[in-house]
Amino acid sequence: MSQESALKEETTASYTLPNHLGMEDTLYGQCRRMDDAKPIAIIDPMTVQKVHDSIEERGCQTEQVVDEQLKEYSRPPSSGIEVGCQTERRVSSSSRRRSEGTSATRRKTSSSCIKHNPDAKDFFCSDCRTYVCYYCVINKHVEHTTINARDQEVTQDEEITKLVTKANKTKDWMISFGKFIEERQTSTAEVARDSIAKVDEDFKEKVQILEQERDSRVRFYEQREQAINELLEGRKTDNDAQINIIDTVLESVQKAVGVRLSHAELTAHGICCKQFQEMLENCKIGESEESKVQKDTAVPRFKRKSIRGLTELDLVESDEPWIVMHDVPLIKASMKTMATMQDGRMAVGFRKGGVAICTPDGHQQMTNLNGVTIQDMAVMTESRFAILDKKNHLTTYMLMELKLEKLDVKPFKTLSKEKGGDGSVTVNGYDHIFVGYTKAMKIQEFLPEGGKALRELECTNHLPIQLFHLKVDKLMVVKGRTDFILTLDMTDDTGRPKKSISKEGDVCAYPAVCLDQTLIVAWVSNKDGYVTIDRYTRELTHIETLISEYKLPKQETNYTFPDHLQQFLSGEIAFCSQDRLYIFAHNTYAT
């Protein structure tokens, strides 16, 4: 059989395509899945081999030349070819070797997909992200993941549709948000405009009230000055008249000095001296008379106070009777004690060293005791401080502006930290200093001049953790345990407990003495972080709840140090946590 006859016989046979492509072949209008087991006749294998040989001989052809060769050697299946035939003609071994060699050469020389037929982009390579023809699928992209072009278009359209839908929703939301911003701008401008008008009106009213109050105060002092001057002028006139009478009588009496008087003259002189003596007794000016004049001519001094409506804007909207007016940050995790000063300020001591002076409006200034680690402190008269350090060394200081000067007194014979344990300190109205010890379970009393303790009070059933002395009834308030408050009778040497209060649950109690000598106690819940401040009588009878369950911010550290409670002389309540000072003020605007 000649070569042409053999070639013709092979062309009439069917050729089975590789079924692993899993794609649709749409060449020449025939559409079917490539994973179908039925063989189809598409391109003669010898024709494909000739194209391979031609590419190998010519090198890399342009797309136009390759497309022309494909059109020349490709033909549609004739009627003599059985499409449904199950037999398979394999190409000769020589043709297969030439095809493999040609494919290897092409992979080495070509780094991109060659589009052999721009009009036949029926497949999509997922690896290269490009549309390819059937020839590229069975050659360069034979090991790639390829899908039908229609599937890729459907997937792409679905993704675009989803993206467009999402973009439209986002755009609608942003348009709505833009309208919301415009509305907020409008409402903010309205609120600001109304608030400014109300502020101006409020200030005008308060300025008018202040002007009236000023005129009233000035008129009061002017009238008081006039009345006192009239009173003093009258007293001065009487006093001058008495002086003139004394001078006149004294001159008459002195004339008898060195003169021998007759019987009648002696009698008259005696009567005159007796009357003069009585007059001098009646005219005697003593301390009682000065005190009376001072009381009658007393002028109340004007004390400047902060008017909350002017110095602080009414920005707090709350129905609570007490509100937090200032939240003052302190040295982190370092607060140890707090004491009220007689000039109206508050002293805060730090365990890491130093004393801060705080005002009721939240301003604070540091003193010079940076190197003194403070355990507890109390404030005496004349701006003197009794400070107990971590080793239970008691030292007294004098505050000069913002500098604490050590006083030259005898050393205080306090118990050491090893013998006495943690110490606490307070003072009474006579500046006697009381030091309590948790380990020794006793309280010592010292004079401000130092030296040995005057007396010791045994603490039988309580620990003197914190001490507060009342100015009346000779009572001492003692924090006996974390949740236990009691009062001690200081009239005897035993310090007999009188009454105590406590609360159930995980709470800690921190007492303080108010200006009216009642007691306030801060009950702090360590678990929930709430503080409740109640007021009690000196007999520890509950009066009222000032602050109910105020939420404290979570501490940044895990260390737990005792909190402290005090009251400013101006009435504000100061509650100190580890690193913050909360100043509660009475809410005058509460309904």
LUMTOR-547223 format. One record per residue (C-alpha): x, y, z. Coordinates in steps of 0.02 Angstrom, whole numbers, plus 50000, padded with zeros to 5 digits. Example, Ala and Ser with C-alpha at 12.3 -4.5 7.8 and 13.67 -1.06 7.14 Angstrom:
<nodes>
506154977550390/506844994750357/
</nodes>
This chain:
<nodes>
500005000050000/500685016849949/500975031150072/499525041250003/498335026450019/498875023750199/498645042050238/496915041650161/496445026250261/497005034650422/495975050050386/494405039550366/494685031950537/494105040050698/495315048150820/494925048551005/495405064551098/496145063651271/494675062951391/495575070851539/495305088651482/493505089151545/493015103151423/491875107051280/492545106651102/491675119150992/492825118150842/491855118050679/490215120450769/490225103550862/489935106351049/490195092151173/491015088451341/492815082851325/492615070051463/491345060851355/491975043551308/491315044551130/492685047851001/492485062050880/493385066050719/494085083650722/495845085550653/496885072550564/498405067750670/499555068450520/498945086050488/499375090950665/501085082850645/501415092550487/500995108450579/502235103450715/503585100150587/503225116450501/503365126050666/504985117250708/505745121450540/505185139650534/505385143850719/504135154950808/502815160250683/501695175050704/499895171950747/499315176050572/500465162850489/499985149350613/498135152850589/498345151150400/499205134250419/497835128150534/496525133150406/497505124650268/497755107950354/496125107250450/494555100650372/492805096850435/492335078750460/491665070650300/490125060250288/491185044650271/491875046150447/490905037550584/490685049250731/490045036050847/491375023250807/492185015650964/493835010950879/495365021750901/496775024550780/498415028450861/499725038250771/501305029650723/502745028950845/503805039750735/502445052950725/502235052250914/504095054450944/504155069050825/502645076650912/503425074651086/505075081851026/504215096450946/503185099751105/504735099551213/505625111351095/504135123151095/504035123451287/505845128151296/505775141751164/504065149251209/503695157351376/501925163051336/500375156051259/500345157451067/498595161551004/498455150950849/496675156050813/496105172650886/494305168750840/494285151850929/494515156651112/493405142951179/494395138751336/495095147851487/496705143551577/496485146451764/498355145751796/498835158551664/497205168451680/496965169751491/495815163251354/496595150051239/496125139351090/496055120451079/497805118951007/498525128151157/497535116851275/498315100751209/500065108051199/500715122051310/499265121551434/499105102751437/499595101851622/498615117351673/496865118851742/495735124051600/493865126751596/492605130951465/492575149251415/490715150151447/490945144151627/492275157251654/491135170651584/489705164951695/490835164751848/491545181751803/489805188951777/489235182051945/490735189552033/490445206251948/488605205651993/489025202152176/490315216052176/489115228252096/487765223652222/488965225852367/489605242252295/487825248752276/487405243952456/489005252152519/488645267552416/486865268452483/487515266652661/488825280152632/487505291652557/486425288552710/487925291452823/488295307652732/486515313352763/486715308352946/488315318752958/487415333652883/485995331453007/487235330253151/488105345853091/486455355053086/485905348653256/487625352353331/487555370053267/485805372153339/486315365053508/487885375653514/486915391253464/485565388153594/486855383853727/487845399553692/486275409853706/485815401253870/487595403653935/487525422153895/485825423653977/486375413554128/487955423854150/486985440154135/485785434354269/487185428554382/488175444454353/486625454254400/486415443654556/488255445954598/488115464654574/486635465154691/487545454054814/489085464954800/488065480754835/487255472054982/488915466255053/489725483355028/488235491955107/488305479855253/490145483355286/489905502155266/488455502255388/489375490855506/490895501955499/489855517455536/488975509355683/490595502855756/491425519655734/489985528255825/490115515655965/491985517355977/491885536455971/490655536256116/491755524756215/493245535556173/492335551356231/491865543256395/493615537056417/494355554356385/493125562156509/493645549556639/495455553556606/495115572256631/494215568956795/495645558056853/496895571356807/495895584856899/495655574857058/497425568457052/498085586157040/497035591157192/497635576257290/499435578957245/499385596657318/499365589257493/501055581257466/502285588257595/500985599957670/500405599557852/498515600457840/497345606057976/496045594958053/494695600857935/495845599857784/496365582357833/494555577157847/494145584357675/495705576857601/495255559757670/493505560757599/494205566157430/495455551957426/494115539357471/492965545257332/494425545557212/494835527757260/493045522357224/493075531457058/494675522657007/493905506057052/492405509756942/493505515856799/494625500556802/494845493856626/495275475556619/495305461156494/493455458256517/493065475856459/494185473856307/493355457356266/491655465656278/492175479656163/492955467356042/491355457256040/490255472456016/491335478955874/491685462355787/491635462955597/491345446655504/492735444155380/492255440655202/492845423455144/492915420854959/492015405154902/491885396854733/490195399654654/489905383654558/488785391854432/490155403654375/491825395354405/491205378754336/490015377154190/488395367954225/488815353354112/488335339454233/486575333154208/486195321654355/484855319354485/486095311854609/486335322354767/488225320554751/489185320454588/490995318654537/491615336054497/493455331854475/494415316054432/496245319754470/497605307754410/498975304054536/500615294554534/500245277354463/499885263954596/500705274454732/499375282954840/499555278455024/498665291055136/497695307255137/497415321155266/496385337155271/497355353355297/496725368155397/496875380055250/495565370155153/496745359755046/497065341055046/498745332455071/499025315854981/500505304955030/501325292054917/502145275854969/503495278354837/503895295354911/503205312954909/501695323054965/500495331754845/499425346654896/497715346654809/496385360154806/494495357054799/494485361954615/495685347754571/497355356854556/498845348154635/500645352954673/502065341954735/503135345754887/504955341754918/504795325055012/505195314254863/506395303154960/505235299355106/504215283355085/502605287455176/501595274955276/500335287155351/500205305455397/499125317855493/498995336755492/499155346955652/498875365455683/499995378955610/500285368855450/501255355355540/501315337555478/501575321255574/502265308755448/502575290355481/503745281855357/503815263455305/504985259455451/503795267355578/504925282355604/503845296955658/504395314455602/503565331455614/503705344555478/503195362655449/502455366955279/503235382755208/502355386355042/502745369954952/504225364755058/504125353855213/505435358555341/505885345855475/505525351855652/506875350955786/506025340055917/506515324856018/506495308155926/504845299055944/505065282156029/503935272355912/503955253555886/504965246955740/504165238755589/504775221555646/504065223655821/502515233955791/502015229755613/501185242055495/500835258755578/499475271955564/499405289555635/498125302855684/498065318455795/496775325755914/496265343655949/497785346356062/499015340355929/499345324356025/499945311155903/499225293555907/500135279255821/499325262155797/500215245655762/499405230655678/500645217655740/500835223955919/498955227655923/499145243656023/498995262556007/500305274556075/500005292856119/501425305656097/501635324056131/502095334855980/503775338456064/504285320256041/505045308156165/504245292956244/502415288456230/501255295856359/500195280156365/499795264256271/498075257356231/497905238656204/496855233056055/496135216156103/494905211655966/495365223555826/496835229455722/497175248155715/497325249055526/496715267055509/496445279955647/495335295555653/495125306255810/493535316055843/493675333255921/492175330156032/491695316356152/493505310156154/493145296456029/494305288155906/493695279755747/494675264055705/494665253455548/494835236755638/494735225155489/494415226855304/492525227255334/492465232755517/492325250255593/492255254055780/492415268655900/493555268856052/493225278156215/494795288456247/494275294356420/495135279756507/496785270856482/496035255156408/495275262256248/493685252556275/492685249456114/490975257556118/490115252155956/490535244555788/489785242255616/490165230455472/489425224055310/489305206755238/490085202055074/491705206354986/491775224655040/493095235655122/492685250055238/493605266755239/493015279355371/493275298055391/492695311955507/491575325655436/491615344155478/490115342355594/490985327755682/489845314855605/490615300155516/490645295055333/491135277555277/491575272155100/491075254155068/492085247854919/491655231754827/493295224554766/492435212054652/491245223754561/492245239954582/490825250254660/490955262654804/489515267954917/489745281955043/488595282555195/488475295155336/488325289855519/488155297955689/489535296855818/488575282055889/488735273755717/486885275555678/486535276855492/485925293955436/485915293755246/486765287255091/487715301055003/488415291454855/487665275154796/488675262354696/489815273954601/490765263654473/492655264954491/493745262554337/494705246254330/496435247754405/497865245954281/498885236054408/498485220354506/499155227654668/497875231354803/498205245854920/496975253255044/495905267554984/495635283355087/494185294955122/494215313055183/493195328955174/493765346155120/493395360755235/492315367755095/491205352255104/491795341754956/492125323354987/493815316654930/493975298054891/495695291954842/496055275554753/497755268654703/498115281854572/496615293554563/495785306754673/493905308354654/493125324454720/491255322954751/490255339054770/488465342054821/487365343554667/486385359554691/485435356354530/484755339354581/482875338154578/
</nodes>
